[in-house]
Amino acid sequence: MDRCIISGDDMLLLDWNESPLGPPPEAVARAVDAVRRLHRYPRGLLAEVGVLAAEHFGVGQDELLLTAGVDEAVDIALPLVNRAWALQPGFDAYPDRAGVGRKQFLPIRLGPDWQPVGIPPELGNGDMVFIAQPNNPTGTMVSGEWLSQVSKKAEYLFLDETYQEFSGAPSMLSGARPGRGLLVYRSFAKAFGLAGIRVGCLIAEAGMIAELAPARRFMPIDAVSLAAAAGVLTTPAFIQRLADHVRAARPALATILRDSGVFAEVRDTHANFVMAKLRPDRADPVLDALLCDRIQVKHCDSFGLPGWLRVSVGTADDHRRLALCLSNVPVR
């Protein structure tokens, strides 16, 4: 089979849902400036970024806690409960961190449409339900009614809105203050274009934040990461531009995958990726072609979705390169 051969280090990374537009320029500038002061602790910078983040998300400063990514946020929240629940297939950090924290983990199964099959009757006090909205890796969103029913049964609802900006749907925080049992996580990795740093924030009722704050490590986020976070928070136009690009380019990516004829099914999503299921008779040729052409996508077997590929939204040039690669795979 004739295939395009990409030489050198020209790897096309469509596997980890990173920004196709690169990082925010102001974040880069501030990070570079911070490097010149690496002999200093980030005095006051954590508080400064906390103020900027609270303003951006429309919450009070006492309702927000900066964390070193979602893993630290989950670790801080887990001691509140005895059991952790999450959608399966879903983000693997929730069961992983529950195991580290010696908490019982229980799955909430998704049906063929990637929606919850119901609400577990055992759900109750002492339970925290982790929901990524949109979900990763399926890119689907659960209904507001389902979330409402879960929040009434479980003691706590941990809503991970890492991909929220790409969905076009309002945040759970829109027009409302967080209630006692609600914890919302927001990430700087995806919609803010800063996957290379580990920064996010946990948003909850002020009393809850006061209870959780002592569990955070001393100076949990380094000076360079905080400087980059401050940079993107002062340039919200970049965040909007990235979200607009993803929402505009995502249907085109889905069309490329469908038109290739080598996938059994393609599903558009509410996130910054598209899901494609390999045809059993075309799986090896497709994977060989991607490998040969130095294109990386995410295999979802580890998520419990065998045969599915998660393909990140890229630039128009990225999509053309992917289309050329797939065009060299025989349909039959």
TAFENNOR-V351613 format. One line per field, one symbol per residue. ss: DSSP state (@ for helix, = for strand, . for the rest). phi: phi as a letter, one per 40 degrees, with the letter a starting at -180 (. if undefined). burial: + if it has 24 or more other C-alpha atoms within 12 Angstrom, else -. A space follows every 50 residues. Layout:
# TAFENNOR-V351613
ss = ???
phi = ???
burial = ???
This chain:
# TAFENNOR-V351613
ss = ...........===..........@@@@@@@@@@@.........@@@@@@ @@@@@@@...@@@====.@@@@@@@@@@....======...@@@@@@@@@ ...=======.....=..........======...........@@@@@@@ @@@..=====...@@@@..............======............= ===..@@@@@@@@.........@@@@@@@@@@@..@@@@@@@@@@@@@@@ @@@@@@@@@...=====.....======....@@@@@@@@@@..=====. @@@....=====...@@@@@@@@@@@@.....
phi = .cbcbccgcccccbbbfccccgccdcccccccccccbccbccdgcccccc cccccccgbcccbbbcbcgccccccccdccbbbbbacbcacccccccccc cfbcbbcbcccdcgbdcibdcccacgbbbcbcbccbbcgcbccccccccc cccccbbbbcbdbdcccgccccccgacccdcbbbbbbcccccgbccbbba abbaddccccccdcccccfcbcccccccccccccbcccdccccccccccc cccccdccccgbbcabbcbbbbabbbcccdcbdccccccccccfbbbccc dccgbcgcbbbccbcccdccccccdccccdcb
burial = --+--------+++++++++++++++++-++--+-------+--++--++ ++++-++-+++++++++++++++++++++++++++++++++++++-++-- +-++++++-+---+++--+---++--++++++++++++++++----+--+ +--++++++++++++++---+++---+++-++++++++++++++++++++ ++++++-++--++-++---+++++++++++++++++-++-+++-++++++ ++++++++-++++--++++++++++++++--++-++++++++++++++++ --+-+-+++++++++--++-+++++++++---
